[in-house]
Amino acid sequence: MIGDSERIRWTLAYHAFRAATGPARHGRELDLEFVYRTPWRQKIAITAARYDAESHSTDTTKVMVWTTLGF
């Protein structure tokens, strides 16, 4: 976690996917998440991920919006 406060949390992560043995590289990914916690204990968030497959597969971008309600 990179940023944090009582109501706001954001995370930035980078991943490099490589084979356990040998020189194969399976791509890179950058993830970002922003979460806001309301005074009534609801979380509202947006999550985004960008996968660069290099030559392994297909490049992918995903954006998700989600919410939870805690009691």
C-alpha positions in Angstrom: 0.0 0.0 0.0 1.4 3.3 -1.0 -1.2 5.8 0.2 -3.4 5.6 3.3 -5.7 7.7 5.4 -8.8 7.1 7.5 -11.1 7.2 4.5 -8.9 7.0 1.4 -6.6 4.2 0.4 -4.7 3.7 -2.9 -2.4 1.0 -4.1 0.0 0.9 -7.0 1.7 -2.4 -7.9 4.0 -3.6 -10.7 4.5 -7.3 -11.6 7.0 -8.9 -14.0 6.0 -12.4 -14.9 8.9 -14.8 -15.7 9.4 -18.5 -15.9 10.7 -20.2 -12.8 13.4 -21.8 -14.9 14.8 -20.6 -18.2 14.7 -17.2 -19.9 11.0 -17.1 -20.8 9.2 -13.8 -20.0 5.4 -13.9 -19.7 4.7 -10.2 -19.6 4.3 -7.2 -17.2 1.4 -5.8 -15.3 0.6 -2.5 -13.6 -2.3 -2.3 -11.1 -3.9 0.7 -9.5 -6.7 0.7 -6.9 -8.4 3.6 -5.2 -10.8 2.9 -2.3 -13.0 5.5 -0.5 -14.7 4.6 2.8 -17.8 6.6 3.5 -18.9 7.7 7.0 -21.7 5.0 6.9 -19.1 2.2 6.3 -19.5 1.7 2.6 -16.5 1.2 0.4 -16.5 2.6 -3.1 -13.6 1.6 -5.3 -12.1 1.6 -8.7 -9.5 -0.9 -9.8 -7.5 -0.8 -13.0 -5.0 -3.2 -14.5 -2.8 -3.1 -17.6 -1.1 -6.3 -18.8 1.6 -6.1 -21.4 1.9 -9.6 -22.8 5.1 -8.9 -24.7 5.1 -11.9 -27.1 3.4 -14.4 -24.7 -0.3 -13.7 -25.1 -2.7 -10.8 -25.6 -2.4 -7.3 -24.0 -5.3 -6.7 -21.7 -6.7 -3.6 -19.9 -9.4 -3.9 -17.3 -11.2 -1.3 -15.2 -13.6 -2.4 -12.4 -15.8 -0.4 -10.2 -17.1 -2.0 -7.0 -18.7 -1.3 -3.7 -19.3 -3.0 -0.3 -21.4 -2.2 2.7 -20.2 -3.2 6.1 -22.2 -3.2 9.3 
